[in-house]
Every structure is written in C-alpha cells, then in structure tokens.
Amino acid sequence: MEGRPYSVYVGERVSIAHQSQIHGPAAVCDDAFLAMQTLVFNANVGKGSVLEPKSGAFGVDIPENRYVPAGMMITKQEDADALPEIFEGYFFEKTNRDVVSVNIELAKGYREKSEK
C-alpha cells in the first residue's frame, strides 16, 4: 500500500458486509471487518479493526485493532485515537477470521463443482 497510488485500497482478508461503502480516498487494511451498513469516507481503517453495524469513519485514521461501536460516526482524529481496543471475548473478535474461512471454503466448493 505505501508508496503506491490508490483511490480505494482494500487489504488482504478484509470482509465488507452488506450495504457497506468505501469512498475514496480510503484504505481498509488487512484483516479488518466492516459490518453491515458501514461507511468509510476519506479515511483509513487500521489492520484488524472493526466497524460495527451502522458506524462510520470520516476523514480519520482508525488505529490498528480498535473498534467503532455500532451507530457511532467518527469524524475527529482525537475520537478515533480514543476508540477501545479489541479484547479477548469482544463480540466481533473472531468474526472476520470466520467469514474469511467460510468464503475460502465456498470458493473451493464452487471450483470443485465447476471442474466436474
């Protein structure tokens, strides 16, 4: 990502749920999870971070391994810096990993079916 021009960058193993939008310039780093109806606009979402349903990031950098609570719109960098860290037992802690795993298995199944 660094040193390469982009309008919208989406890292590896990122999950973008239903009705979510990423409007550039924006970056969503590896292992992030954007839950349903989230909006990233002119913002960066750090590695391993989560935007819970109906939340958003506007013109800020969300640090790594933080989460934006459901319904919250982050528009000030000081608010982004104060976001809670993901902790063991956090509701969405393993959601992205599980979604990625299911999608990999689905792709394998589709590939096997198309090869028959």
N, C-alpha and C positions, 0 to 999 in steps of 0.2 A: 504494500500500500504506500509506504513512504517513498517519496521521490518519483512517484508515478501519478500523472494527472488522472483525475476521475471527476464525474459529476455525482454518481452514487456508487459507493463501494460496499459490497456485502462480502464478509469474510467466509471462512470455512465453517461448516457445521452450524450455520445460523438457521433458526426457524422463524418464519414470518407467518403468523396465523391469519385467519380470515379477516378481511376488511381492514388490514393494516396498510399503512402507506409510508414510503420513504421518499422524501422530496429533497433533491439535492440543492446545493452541495451537501452531501451527508455521507457518513461512514458508519457501518454497523460491523464491529469487529468479531473475530472468531468466537464461536460458542455462545453468542448472545441469543436471547429469546424475546421475540416481540409477540405478546399475547394479542388476543382479538381486539380489533378496533384501536390500535395504537397509531400514533403519528410521530414520525421523526422528520423535522424540517430544519435544514441548515444547522445540523447538529451531528455530534459523534457519540456513538454508544460503545463503551469500552468492552473489552474482552470479558465474556462470562456474565455480562449484566442482563437484567431482566426489566422489560417494561410490562407491567401488569395490565390487565384489560382496561381499555378506555383511558390510557395515560399517554403522555406525550413529552417530547424533548424539543425545544425550540431555541436555536441559537446558543446551545451549551455543549459542553463535553461531559458526558456521564462517565465517571471513573470506572475502572475495572471492578467486576464482582460486586456491583451495587444494584439495588432495585428501586424502581419508581413505583410507589403504591398505586393501586387501582384508582382511576379517575383523576390522578394528580397530573397537572401540566407544569413542567419545569421550564421556566423562562429566564432564570437568573443563575449565573455560574455559582454563586455562593450557595444557592439551594441545591444545585447538582453536587457540589462538593460535600454537602451535609447529608446526602442520601444514606440510608442504612446499608450496611454491608450484608451480603448473603451469608447466612449462618447455617450450621447443621440443623436440619429439621424445618428450614424455611419451606413453605408450601410448594414453591416453584423450583426448589433447589435442583432437582434432577429431571425436570420436565423436558428441557431441551435435549439432554442426552437420550431420554426415552423416545422423543419424537424422531430424532435423527436415526436411532436404531430401527424403529418401525419403518421409516421411509427407505432405509437401506434394504431391509427385508422385502418390502413391497417391490422395489426395483428389481431385486434378484428374482422374485416370483414372476414378474412381468417378462423379464428377459428369458427365463426358462420356458414360459408358455409360448413366447414368440419363436423360439428355436425349434419347437416341435412341429 
